[in-house]
Amino acid sequence: MQTLSLQGLKDRFAPSDRMPVVFLGHGSPMHAIEDGPFGRSWAALGQRLPRPEAILVVSAHWMSNGATLVDVSAMPRTIHDFYGFPEVLYREHYPAPGQPDLAREVVSLLHSHRAAGDDTWGLDHGAWAVLKYLYPKADIPVFQISIDMGRGLEHQLAIGRVLSDLRDLGVLILGSGNVVHNLRAMRRGGKPQEFAQEFDALFAGRLADRDFAALADAERLGALLPAAHPTVDHYLPALTIAGASDARDDLTFMTDAIELGSISMRSFIFHAN
């Protein structure tokens, strides 16, 4: 099934130079409207990236259980999935079109990983809050896939490996989450906490060494993993992006600050050399 679907993709969508894969630490929704270093960094990255034919987003904020859902809607709605923020943030919209044909092909591509189409989601703030900087005209088709919280860490690496072939069809695979994300331990104005620095450094080192198996092994990560991620939703998109990379890629880090003591804003890009 996977081989047939991949051939179908190559028959229907034009080949391209191999696209990068990108993970952005998105942090607070307020970054979507504030003139800060992260928004400026994302905007600058958008100027450097090749223009994709479509964007596939794996966001920490679309969680499913027992299946990987793929948004097949023609016009994904902008989802304001947060509470208690200034009214101006709820007026933000990202009116990019979807890519239903490609999205349905991705459902087939991920058939063995329990994929299913979905037309009820759209673009949550893990997607649009960074896309508005990367591609402010909202003129590139975009769709999300969910993270299956019913499977282990290795599952997201496997999802990335399957999706990696889309890179040769002009698709930018974008992960959005945080390498460290512990809201319970946040301290306004506080300096980075020790566990946050330790996990962030461990992640960066293992990623640079291409030791993805270690990053997907909860037992080896030990007590640092639940300290950095009381729930792993913001961690899993980073594993998807790691899985979508290959040995030919160069790795670049950016925005490696830790906000509020326990939120890593580290971002990274794998790009063909």
C-alpha positions in Angstrom: 0.0 0.0 0.0 2.7 2.5 0.9 4.7 1.8 -2.3 1.6 2.1 -4.5 0.6 5.4 -2.8 4.1 6.8 -3.1 4.1 6.1 -6.9 0.7 7.7 -7.1 2.1 10.8 -5.5 5.0 11.0 -7.9 2.6 10.5 -10.9 0.3 13.3 -9.7 2.7 15.9 -8.2 5.7 17.4 -9.9 9.2 16.5 -8.5 11.2 19.3 -7.0 14.6 20.0 -5.4 14.5 18.4 -1.9 12.7 20.7 0.5 14.0 21.3 4.1 12.2 20.1 7.1 11.6 22.6 9.9 10.8 22.5 13.6 9.8 25.8 15.3 9.5 26.3 19.1 6.3 28.4 19.1 5.9 29.2 22.7 3.1 31.7 23.8 0.3 32.6 21.3 1.3 36.2 22.1 4.3 35.8 19.8 1.8 36.0 16.9 1.1 39.7 17.6 4.2 40.9 19.4 7.2 42.5 17.7 9.8 40.2 19.3 12.9 38.2 18.4 11.1 35.0 17.7 8.7 36.5 15.2 11.5 38.4 13.5 13.5 35.1 13.3 10.6 33.2 11.8 10.1 36.0 9.2 13.8 36.0 8.3 13.6 32.2 7.9 10.7 32.5 5.6 12.8 34.7 3.3 15.5 32.1 3.2 13.4 29.0 2.6 12.6 27.9 -0.9 8.9 28.5 -1.8 7.0 25.2 -1.3 4.1 23.9 -3.4 2.3 23.0 -0.2 3.0 22.9 3.6 2.2 20.0 5.9 2.1 21.0 9.6 2.5 18.7 12.6 1.4 20.8 15.5 1.4 20.0 19.2 -2.2 21.3 19.4 -3.9 18.7 17.3 -4.0 15.6 19.4 -5.8 12.4 18.5 -6.0 8.9 20.0 -5.7 5.7 18.0 -5.3 7.3 14.6 -3.3 10.0 12.7 -5.8 12.4 11.3 -5.2 14.4 8.1 -7.1 17.6 7.4 -8.6 17.3 4.0 -10.6 20.5 4.0 -10.5 22.9 1.1 -10.3 26.1 3.3 -8.9 25.3 6.8 -10.4 27.4 9.4 -8.3 29.5 11.8 -8.6 28.0 15.3 -8.1 30.2 18.4 -7.4 27.4 20.8 -6.5 29.4 23.9 -8.2 31.4 26.6 -7.7 34.6 28.5 -5.6 36.4 25.9 -6.2 40.0 24.6 -9.1 40.4 22.2 -6.8 41.4 19.3 -5.3 37.9 19.3 -8.7 36.4 18.5 -9.0 38.6 15.5 -6.0 37.0 13.9 -6.8 34.9 10.8 -4.7 32.9 8.3 -6.8 32.4 5.2 -4.6 30.0 3.4 -6.2 27.3 1.2 -6.0 23.6 1.9 -4.7 20.9 -0.4 -7.4 18.2 -0.3 -5.9 16.1 -3.1 -2.5 15.9 -1.5 -4.0 15.5 2.0 -5.9 12.4 0.8 -2.8 11.0 -0.8 -1.1 11.4 2.6 -3.9 9.5 4.2 -3.1 6.6 1.8 0.6 7.0 2.4 0.1 6.6 6.2 -2.4 3.8 5.8 -0.3 1.4 7.8 -0.1 4.0 10.6 -3.9 4.2 11.1 -4.4 7.4 9.2 -7.8 8.9 8.4 -9.1 12.0 6.7 -10.7 14.8 8.7 -12.5 18.0 7.6 -13.4 19.4 11.1 -10.0 20.8 12.3 -8.2 23.5 10.4 -5.2 25.5 11.5 -4.6 25.8 15.3 -2.3 28.4 16.7 0.7 26.1 16.6 0.4 26.4 12.8 -0.9 29.9 12.0 1.0 31.8 14.6 4.3 30.8 12.9 3.0 30.6 9.3 1.9 34.2 9.4 5.6 35.1 9.7 7.0 32.5 7.4 4.5 33.1 4.6 2.5 36.3 5.4 0.5 36.3 2.2 -1.2 33.0 3.2 -1.0 32.0 -0.5 0.5 28.6 -0.2 -1.8 25.6 0.4 -1.4 24.2 3.9 -2.9 21.3 5.9 -2.2 19.7 9.3 -1.9 16.1 10.5 -2.5 15.2 14.1 -0.2 13.5 16.6 -1.5 10.2 17.9 -1.2 10.3 21.6 -2.1 6.7 21.9 1.2 5.6 20.5 4.8 5.9 21.8 7.6 8.3 20.9 9.0 6.0 18.3 5.7 6.2 16.4 6.3 9.8 15.6 9.8 9.1 14.2 8.2 6.5 12.0 5.6 9.0 10.8 8.4 11.4 9.8 10.2 8.7 7.9 7.1 7.9 5.8 6.5 11.6 5.2 10.1 12.3 4.1 9.4 11.4 0.5 7.1 14.4 0.2 10.2 16.6 0.4 11.0 15.7 -3.2 7.5 16.9 -4.3 7.8 20.5 -3.1 6.2 19.9 0.3 7.6 21.7 3.3 7.1 19.6 6.4 6.8 21.9 9.4 6.7 20.8 13.1 5.5 23.2 15.8 5.9 22.5 19.5 8.6 23.1 22.1 11.7 21.0 23.0 11.0 21.8 26.7 7.4 22.6 27.7 6.4 22.6 31.3 3.7 25.1 32.0 3.5 24.1 35.7 7.1 25.2 36.3 6.9 28.6 34.5 8.3 31.6 36.4 7.6 35.0 34.9 11.0 36.8 34.6 12.7 33.7 36.0 16.0 32.4 34.7 16.1 29.0 33.0 15.6 26.2 35.4 18.2 23.5 35.6 16.0 20.6 34.2 15.0 22.8 31.2 18.6 23.6 30.4 19.7 20.0 30.8 17.0 18.5 28.6 17.4 21.2 26.0 21.1 20.5 25.8 20.6 16.7 25.8 18.1 17.0 22.9 20.4 19.3 20.9 23.3 17.0 21.3 21.4 13.8 20.4 19.9 15.5 17.4 23.3 16.7 16.2 24.6 13.2 16.6 21.6 11.8 14.7 20.9 9.6 17.7 17.1 9.8 17.2 16.6 6.4 18.8 17.8 7.9 22.1 15.4 10.9 21.7 12.5 8.4 21.3 13.4 6.1 24.2 11.5 7.3 27.3 13.4 4.9 29.5 16.8 6.3 28.5 15.6 9.8 28.9 14.6 8.9 32.4 13.2 11.5 34.9 14.3 14.4 32.6 11.5 13.6 30.1 8.5 14.1 32.5 10.3 17.1 34.0 10.6 18.7 30.6 7.3 17.4 29.4 4.5 16.5 31.9 2.7 15.6 28.7 4.6 14.9 25.5 2.3 16.7 23.0 4.8 19.5 22.5 7.7 17.1 22.1 6.3 14.8 19.5 6.4 17.2 16.5 10.2 17.5 17.0 10.5 13.7 16.6 8.4 13.8 13.4 10.8 16.4 11.9 13.8 14.3 13.1 12.3 11.3 11.4 11.8 13.2 8.1 15.5 14.1 7.9 18.2 11.9 6.4 22.0 11.5 6.6 22.4 13.9 3.6 21.0 16.8 5.5 22.8 19.6 7.3 21.4 20.7 10.6 21.0 24.3 11.7 19.8 25.5 15.1 18.1 28.8 15.8 16.2 30.7 18.6 17.6 28.5 21.4 16.4 30.7 24.3 14.5 29.3 27.3 11.5 31.5 28.1 9.7 31.8 31.5 12.2 29.3 33.0 10.7 26.2 31.5 9.8 26.8 27.8 12.5 26.1 25.2 12.1 28.1 22.1 14.8 26.1 20.3 14.1 25.6 16.6 16.0 23.6 14.0 16.1 23.0 10.3 17.4 20.0 8.3 18.2 20.9 4.7 19.8 19.0 1.9 23.5 20.0 1.4 
